[in-house]
Amino acid sequence: MKISIRWAVIIGCIVLVWGTQLIITPFSFFSARKVMLGHTKDIMQNILDLTLEETRNFFSIARGAAHLTKRLISSQVVNADKDQIEKLELYFLDQLEIYPQFAGIYFATPQGDFYYVNRDSSSPNKSYRSKFISMGKEGRHTRLTWRDQQMNPIDEKEDPLDTYDPRKRPWYRKAIKEKNIIWTDPYVFFSSQKPGITTAGPIYKADGSLVGVVGVDIELDVLSRFIGKLRVGKTGMAFIINQDKNVIAFPDVEQLIYKGESKNQKIRLPKLNELDNPLCGLAFNAIKEAAIKKGAVKSEKVELPRDRDPAFAVFESEGEKYHTMFTRVEASTISWMIGVYIPEADYFGEINANRNMTLLVTLVVSVLATIGGLMVAGRIIRPISDLDREARHIKDNDYSSLPRIKTAFGQIQRTADTFYDMKNAVIAYKKELEKTEKIHRAITDTANEAIFMVDDKGIISYWNAAATILFGYDTKQAVGKNIFDLAPFGRDLDSQDLTLYSIFSNRQNNHSLKMVELKVITREGRKIPVELSMVGINIQDSGYAISVIRDISERKKSEKEKLAIWKQLQQASKMEAIGTLAGGIAHDFNNILSGIIGYAELLRVALKADSELKTHVDSITMAGDRARDLVRQILAFSFQNVYELKPLKVQSIVNEACNLLTSSLPVSVKITRNIDENCRPVLGDATQIHQVALNLMTNAFHAMEEKGGILSIDLKEVELSGEELLNDLELGCGHYLCYSVVDTGVGINSQVMEKIFDPYFTTKAQGKGTGLGLAVIKGIVQSHGGGIHVESKPGQGSRFRIFLPLIEAGRESLGEAPGMAGHTLIQKGSEHILLVDDQKEVIWIQRQILEVLGYRVTSRLSGKEALETFAASPLTFDMVITDMSMPVMTGDILAKELFAIQPDIPVILLTGYHEGMNRDKARSLGIKDLLMKPVKLKEFSVAIREILDNQV
C-alpha cells in the first residue's frame, strides 16, 4: 500500500509551528528596540533643543548690543567726536563688562578714524586695551591705552608704525554694501587665539549720509562650555559646525585652534576630520549619506532643509553602533548645524545580550526541526527530482535518459507513469515533426533573407541558413533558446535608436511590422544595416512572430556616398554665408577700431617721454591691435583680406616663429627643428605664412601644456606623385614645400577631428581660443594653392602637415617675414591733403593724425562734397585720401572723377575690407595705394611720404 502524502503535510505543519518561534522572538526584540530607540531620539532632541536655545540667545545678545550701539551713536547720545572720545570709550568698556562673551567692540568712520576697545590677556594687570586712530590735517595718529579690571588707565603710548585701515576690512565693506547688520564666518581671533565671530552694522544720518560702522567681536567659548556641561548618555557628545564643516563649538576648547603641519600655515578653526575625536566626522557623514539617499540634497555640501524636523542617522565605528542627530540654527544670514551622537551600547547593551541568548535558543530549535523535516522531505523530493531531471533531458532533445520512476508516494507514482507515457508520445510526434521540418527548411534555406520564428515567450522555433550567416549562430545554437539570450538581440542601455531588442520586446500576437530600417550587431560585433518585416500568426492558440531580415549594406554604402556629396555642398554654402557676414561687419568694426587706435596714438604723441600714462596708452594700443588682428583673421578665413603674393622663402619665417614661441615655452616642453635651408621659395604673403606657422606651433604647445612633451618642427621639399596623393589634399602632382608640426600631447578623437576646421569650434577653455585659428589656417593655405593634412590619435599626439606649391622657376625678389624689415621712423610733411570719409568719428581722428604729422587737412563727409571742393581749386591739394565704402559715391568712383579733373593727383584708398577691391585693381585705376583700416600713425606717415616723395 502506498503511503499518503498527507503525512508529509503533517510533518510540514510541525516544522511550521516550530518555525513560528523564529518570527515571535525577533518581533519581541525589535519592538523593545523600537521603544528604546524612541527614547534615545527624545534624549538627543532635548539636547539639541537646549543647545539651539542657548545659541539663539548668544546671537540675540550680540545683535542687541550692535543695535543699541548704532542707536546711541546715531542719536548723538554717544558719539565719536574728539571731545567725546572718553565717553565713547567708557560706553565700550561698559559693554565688555556687561557681556563677558564680547572680545571687543569698535567703531569706524568713512574718514578712516577707528575706535576699538578689547580685552587684553597679554598681561595679568592689563584687562582692557583701547586703540584710537584719528585721521586729521596733521596726518595719522594712533594712541593705545591699557586699563586694569577697575577700568583705571595704567599705561599709554603712541604707535607711529601702525597702518591699520578699518575701511579695507571685510566687515566694513560688507556692512556698507548690504547696508544692514552683517555676520562674518567664524574664525580665530588674532589677539586672544580663541574662536569667535564678528557682527557689524552701518550707521546713517537722517539725510542718508554714512556716519560709520559699529561692530562687536564675540568669543564662542560660551557655547563650548555650555555643550561641555550637557550629559549625552555615558560617552556621547554634542558639537556645533558651520556649512563648511568648520568646528565652532566643542567640549574640548583646546581642539578648536588648528595650526596645521607647516609653521607658516595660518591659524584657523579645525575641520571635522581634523579633530582628535573621529566620531564627530563619522556622525556628519552618516547624516550626509542619509540626506543624499532621501533626495534632500544633491551634492557633497549638506545643508539641512529649513522648517523640517532634525535629521537622524545611524553609523558604526570599530564594531560599535552610534545614533546621531543634527538640526539647523539660523540667525540673520548665519546658518550653523548642531550635532549630537550617542553610543548604542549606552541604551541597548542589556537588550543586545538578551537578543543573543534568544537567537541561540532559536538556532538550536531550528536545527532540530530542520533535521526532522529533511528526513521526511527527502523521500518526497527524491522522485520529484528524478522527474525534473528527466524533463530537462527531454528539453535538450535527449529521450534516452532514466527508466520508469519508482516511489512510495501514490500521487507521485501516478504522475511519473503519466510522464513516461507522455515521453513516448513526444518521441513519436518528434519523428513526424522532423519529416515536416526538413521539407520547410529546404524551402527557406534557399532564401537570401534571414528568416526565423519566435513564440509569445521569445523562444526561437525556426532559424534558416541565411539567419546563421547574418547573426553567427547556427540552427542548433538558436532553436529552442530565448531570443534575448542571443547577443544581437541583447539590450543596449545606451542606445536610443530602434533595435532588435526594442522590436521583439514590444511585439504582440498577430502584430505585423512593415519594412523598418535599423542596424543589427552580429555575434562577432559587426554593425550591419538591415530591413526588417514581421508578421504575427496564431498556431493552436499560441502566438508566433515570423521575421524576415534583409542585409542592405550595399544600398546604404551608395546612399552614404550621396550624403557625403550633399554635406560638402552644405559646408560650402555655410562657408559662403559666414564669409558674407564677415565682410559685412568688418567695415563698421574697423571704423570703430580706427577711433580706438587713433586716439591712443594721439595720446602717446601728446604725453611726455617719461609719463607714467604711456603704459596705459600702450595697453590700449595693444588691445586695439589684437582686435584688428582678429578682424583680419575673420577676413582671411572668408578670403576677403587684402594681401599680395610674392616669391617668398619660408625658412626665415619658420625660424622667427620658433624663436618667438621658444621664449614663452615652459621647461616641460622641448622644441626641435629640422629646417632645410635650401628649400626653394613659394608664392605667398609673408604675414599670412607667419600666422600659419605660429598658430600651428601654439596649438601644439596647448596640447602639451599640462604634461609637457616634445614639439617637432620640420620643413622640407617633397614630391607628390599620383600614387602618393592624399585623398583630402585635392592637390595635383608636383613639388611642394612641406611644413610639419608634431606634438606628443593629448591627441584628437574622431568626433572632434570632424569639426576642427569649422569656424568658432574650439576645445580650449574660455579665453584661450576663438575657434577661428584652424579655420583661418585652412583658408590661408587654400588661398595659396596648398593643402593641409592632420593625423592624430587620443593620447598619442598630433601631426599637422602644410603643403605649398614651390616656384619651379626661381625669382630674385623675395618677400620678408613679419618683423624682419627693421624699425621705420615716423615721417612728417607739410602738404595739403583732402580727407574724405562718411563717418564723423573716423574722419575726425584721421584729421588729427595727419595734423600731428604736420599736414594741412581739408575734410569732407561724402564723395560728392569732396568732388565739389576739389573741382573748385584742384591745384591747392597735394593728395586725396578717401574711404572706399561711402553712400552715393564710393572711393573708387570719386578717384575716377578726380583723375578727370587732375590726372596726376595722388590718391590713397582706405577700406575696412576689400569690397571687391584689392591693391592690384586699385593701382590699375590709377590709385597709388590701398591701406586696410585701422591705419596706424607710423603706417600712415610712411605711405604718404613714399607717394609724395616719388611724385613727379
Residue, then its C-alpha position, 0 to 999 in steps of 0.5 A: m500500500k502506498i503511503s499518503i502524502r498527507w503525512a508529509v503535510i503533517i510533518g510540514c505543519i510541525v516544522l511550521v509551528w516550530g518555525t513560528q518561534l523564529i518570527i515571535t522572538p525577533f518581533s519581541f526584540f525589535s519592538a523593545r528596540k523600537v521603544m528604546l530607540g524612541h527614547t534615545k531620539d527624545i534624549m538627543q532632541n532635548i539636547l539639541d533643543l537646549t543647545l539651539e536655545e542657548t545659541r539663539n540667545f548668544f546671537s540675540i545678545a550680540r545683535g542687541a548690543a550692535h543695535l543699541t550701539k548704532r542707536l546711541i551713536s546715531s542719536q548723538v547720545v554717544n558719539a565719536d567726536k574728539d571731545q567725546i572720545e572718553k565717553l565713547e570709550l567708557y560706553f565700550l568698556d561698559q559693554l565688555e563688562i556687561y557681556p563677558q562673551f564680547a572680545g571687543i567692540y569698535f567703531a569706524t568712520p568713512q574718514g578712516d578714524f577707528y575706535y576699538v576697545n578689547r580685552d587684553s590677556s597679554s598681561p595679568n594687570k592689563s584687562y582692557r586695551s583701547k586703540f584710537i586712530s584719528m585721521g586729521k590735517e596733521g596726518r595719522h595718529t594712533r594712541l593705545t591705552w591699557r586699563d586694569q579690571q577697575m577700568n583705571p588707565i595704567d599705561e599709554k603710548e603712541d604707535p607711529l608704525d601702525t597702518y591699520d585701515p578699518r575701511k579695507r576690512p571685510w566687515y566694513r565693506k560688507a556692512i556698507k554694501e548690504k547696508n544692514i547688520i552683517w555676520t562674518d564666518p567664524y574664525v580665530f581671533f588674532s589677539s586672544q587665539k580663541p574662536g569667535i565671530t564678528t557682527a557689524g552694522p552701518i550707521y546713517k544720518a537722517d539725510g542718508s549720509l554714512v556716519g560709520v560702522v559699529g561692530v562687536d567681536i564675540e568669543l564662542d567659548v560660551l557655547s563650548r562650555f555650555i555643550g561641555k556641561l550637557r550629559v549625552g548618555k555615558t560617552g556621547m557628545a554634542f558639537i556645533i559646525n558651520q556649512d563648511k564643516n568648520v568646528i565652532a563649538f566643542p567640549d574640548v576648547e583646546q581642539l578648536i585652534y588648528k595650526g596645521e603641519s607647516k609653521n607658516q600655515k595660518i591659524r584657523l578653526p579645525k575641520l571635522n576630520e581634523l579633530d582628535n575625536p573621529l566620531c564627530g566626522l563619522a556622525f556628519n557623514a552618516i547624516k550626509e549619506a542619509a540626506i543624499k539617499k532621501g533626495a534632500v540634497k544633491s551634492e557633497k555640501v549638506e545643508l539641512p532643509r529649513d522648517r523640517d524636523p532634525a535629521f537622524a542617522v545611524f553609523e558604526s565605528e570599530g564594531e560599535k553602533y552610534h545614533t546621531m542627530f543634527t538640526r539647523v540654527e539660523a540667525s540673520t544670514i548665519s546658518w550653523m548645524i548642531g550635532v549630537y551622537i550617542p553610543e548604542a551600547d549606552y541604551f541597548g547593551e542589556i537588550n543586545a545580550n538578551r537578543n543573543m541568548t534568544l537567537l541561540v535558543t532559536l538556532v538550536v530549535s531550528v536545527l532540530a526541526t530542520i533535521g526532522g523535516l529533511m528526513v521526511a522531505g527527502r523521500i518526497i523530493r527524491p522522485i520529484s527530482d528524478l522527474d525534473r531531471e528527466a524533463r530537462h533531458i527531454k528539453d535538450n532533445d535527449y529521450s534516452s535518459l532514466p527508466r520508469i520512476k519508482t516511489a512510495f508516494g501514490q500521487i507521485q507514482r501516478t504522475a511519473d507513469t503519466f510522464y513516461d507515457m507522455k515521453n513516448a508520445v513526444i518521441a513519436y510526434k518528434k519523428e513526424l515533426e522532423k519529416t515536416e521540418k526538413i521539407h520547410r527548411a529546404i524551402t527557406d534555406t534557399a532564401n537570401e533573407a534571414i528568416f526565423m520564428v519566435d513564440d509569445k515567450g521569445i523562444i526561437s522555433y525556426w532559424n534558416a541558413a541565411a539567419t546563421i550567416l547574418f547573426g553567427y549562430d547556427t540552427k542548433q545554437a538558436v532553436g529552442k533558446n530565448i531570443f534575448d539570450l542571443a547577443p544581437f538581440g541583447r539590450d543596449l542601455d545606451s542606445q536610443d535608436l530602434t533595435l532588435y531588442s526594442i522590436f521583439s520586446n514590444r511585439q504582440n500576437n498577430h502584430s505585423l511590422k512593415m519594412v523598418e530600417l535599423k542596424v543589427i550587431t552580429r555575434e562577432g560585433r559587426k554593425i550591419p544595416v538591415e530591413l526588417s518585416m514581421v508578421g504575427i500568426n496564431i498556431q493552436d492558440s499560441g502566438y508566433a512572430i515570423s521575421v524576415i531580415r534583409d542585409i542592405s549594406e550595399r544600398k546604404k554604402s551608395e546612399k552614404e556616398k550621396l550624403a557625403i556629396w550633399k554635406q560638402l555642398q552644405q559646408a560650402s554654402k555655410m562657408e559662403a554665408i559666414g564669409t558674407l557676414a564677415g565682410g559685412i561687419a568688418h567695415d563698421f568694426n574697423n571704423i570703430l577700431s580706427g577711433i580706438i587706435g587713433y586716439a591712443e596714438l594721439l595720446r602717446v604723441a601728446l604725453k611726455a617721454d617719461s609719463e607714467l600714462k604711456t603704459h596705459v596708452d600702450s595697453i590700449t594700443m595693444a588691445g586695439d591691435r589684437a582686435r584688428d588682428l582678429v578682424r583680419q583673421i575673420l577676413a582671411f578665413s572668408f578670403q576677403n583680406v587684402y594681401e599680395l603674393k610674392p616669391l617668398k622663402v619660408q625658412s626665415i619665417v619658420n625660424e622667427a616663429c620658433n624663436l618667438l614661441t621658444s621664449s614663452l615655452p615652459v621647461s616641460v616642453k622641448i622644441t626641435r627643428n629640422i629646417d632645410e635651408n635650401c628649400r626653394p621659395v613659394l608664392g605667398d604673403a609673408t604675414q599670412i605664412h607667419q600666422v600659419a606657422l605660429n598658430l600651428m606651433t601654439n596649438a601644439f604647445h596647448a596640447m602639451e601644456e599640462k604634461g609637457g612633451i616634445l614639439s617637432i618642427d620640420l620643413k622640407e621639399v617633397e614630391l607628390s606623385g599620383e600614387e602618393l596623393l592624399n585623398d583630402l589634399e585635392l592637390g595635383c602632382g608636383h613639388y611642394l614645400c612641406y611644413s610639419v608640426v608634431d606634438t606628443g600631447v593629448g591627441i584628437n578623437s574622431q568626433v572632434m577631428e570632424k569639426i576642427f576646421d569649422p569656424y568658432f569650434t574650439t576645445k580650449a577653455q574660455g579665453k584661450g581660443t576663438g575657434l577661428g585659428l584652424a579655420v583661418i589656417k585652412g583658408i590661408v593655405q587654400s588661398h595659396g594653392g596648398g593643402i593641409h593634412v592632420e593625423s592624430k590619435p587620443g593620447q598619442g599626439s598630433r601631426f599637422r602637415i602644410f603643403l605649398p606649391l614651390i616656384e619651379a622657376g626661381r625669382e630674385s625678389l623675395g618677400e620678408a617675414p613679419g618683423m624682419a624689415g627693421h624699425t621705420l621712423i615716423q615721417k612728417g610733411s607739410e602738404h595739403i591733403l583732402l580727407v574724405d570719409d562718411q563717418k564723423e568719428v573716423i574722419w575726425i581722428q584721421r584729421q588729427i593724425l595727419e595734423v600731428l604729422g604736420y599736414r594741412v587737412t581739408s575734410r569732407l563727409s561724402g564723395k560728392e562734397a569732396l568732388e565739389t571742393f576739389a573741382a573748385s581749386p584742384l591745384t591747392f591739394d597735394m593728395v586725396i585720401t578717401d574711404m572706399s565704402m561711402p553712400v552715393m559715391t564710393g572711393d573708387i568712383l570719386a578717384k575716377e572723377l578726380f583723375a578727370i579733373q587732375p590726372d596726376i593727383p595722388v590718391i590713397l584708398l582706405t577700406g575696412y575690407h576689400e569690397g571687391m577691391n584689392r591693391d592690384k585693381a586699385r593701382s590699375l585705376g590709377i590709385k597709388d595705394l590701398l591701406m586696410k583700416p585701422v591705419k596706424l600713425k607710423e603706417f600712415s606717415v610712411a605711405i604718404r611720404e613714399i607717394l609724395d616723395n616719388q611724385v613727379 
